[in-house]
Amino acid sequence: MAEQNRRTVRDLRRANRSAVLQRLYFEGPMSRQALGPATGLSSGSVSNVVAELTEDGLLEEAGLVESDGGRPRTLLRVAPTSGCLIGVDVGETRVRIELFDAALTEIARAELPLTHQGYDVEVIVRHIADGIATVLRQGRVTPDRLIGVGVGVPGILDRGGPDGAVVHGQTIGWHAVPLEALLREAVELPASIRFFINNGAKALGQAEMWFGGGRGARDAVIVLFGSGVGACIVTDGAIHGGARDSAGEWGHLTVSVRGRRCRCGALGCLEAYTGAEALLQRWQEAGGRLPAGTDEESGVTALIAAAHPPDAGTAPDPVAVAILDETAEYLGAGISDLINLFSPERVLIGGWAGLQLGPHLLPAVRSYATRYSLAHPAGRVTIDLGMLGPDAVTVGAATLPLADFFAGGGRRAAPAREASEPTPPVGWRTVLEGRTPQGHTRGAAAG
């Protein structure tokens, strides 16, 4: 019984610390007096928790605010220097690694191209290891200051085995890749630093919900539009599928029976008509010409230039225009499925191809999505571009260890294998109310 009581007291202290950290992060700076009503804690509990967190270096003073007739009150905030986070985006054309402080302000970054190596597992693991070493060196950050490393990857995650997260990425040739174990072996970090691996579309979605165009929405869909397509579905403030599965393989819904072969091997997938890789293939099949060795990003740029010439005296290429319109129709039709199934308030389009093509396709995508949707759910949804630009996945990946850190009351959890599943985002309700974390300056609308 005594042990049970000790656990209860420990859990209560952790919950109180977590509540204060979350409120200050998402609503701060705040005074001690304001923290009481905001967290539901007594003034004595607030004082004790604030003293603990300040002693641990997690809180700092952030100025004064006048009170009604009394002495000015000291404002508190989560100290940006209280720890650092690394976010990794295993993308389709490069691996991007970014180092952030606790306020998710970028400190350093590294980008390593994948043009020739593709998704070779050894190359990806080495890129991540080299990139982490580079950003720590550039940012002059010692590994002991790391809260954790978040990694966004394509595919479905399986966390049931003894080696941590295993990735099943059918479209990239990954079959049961023990990525977490490989990273632990390759990356030179202390054993206490945990890796938080999740689907890249989920990481994108979490970033947009925390800091971008999803703020204030309870039901949303965030589309990752790159070489392939995927979607993060948020219902009543929670990411669909939890932390154990993929974001929902929306790109592999069948949109044309016996249609084009998708890179997953099936026929007629949405990705076979809307992904950038398939888009360029369709343009070439219709007569479009790409220089030898052109990568996908350059190819999409060339397609856009053909359909929308920068020179006002040059006529648009009708083939390129037709290909883009067909892509917009398939994308709009695919989004209509999400609208009919989940009735979101917002649909946001991100990913590198989404950022490039979005400004040109968005009006047509909206029109087609409305045309293919049921009238009632179509009448309540908005379709826009994401706000976080090309860094959205790395930002979202970095929130994975940050959420776990807050859930633990500002203490790093032991890197036990059974604890490799990412903790669901804390402060989610707060974010849904439209509040932005303190000090976070990201969010220029793309396009």
Protein Blocks (a to p, Z undefined) as FASTA:
>chain_A
ZZmmmmmmmmmmmmmmmmmmmmmmmmmccdfklmmmmnopafklmmmmmmmmmmnopacc
ebjaddehiacdddddddfklpccddddddfkbccdddddfkopafbdcdddfklnmmaf
klmmmmmmmmmmmmmmmnopafklpnbdcdddedjddfkbmnlpadddfknopahiafkl
mmmmmpccdfklccddddfklmmmmmmmmmmmmgoiabdcdddddfbccddddeehiaeh
ijmbcebjfklccfbghiacdfkopghiaklmmgmklmmmmmmmnopacdehiafklmmm
mmmmmmmcfblkbccdfklmmmmmmmmmmmmmmmmmmmmmnopabdcdedjklmmmmmmm
mmmmmmmmmmmpcfklmmmpccdddfkljmlmmmmmmmmmmmmmmmnnopacdfbfklmp
ccddehklmmmnopacehiaghiaeZZ
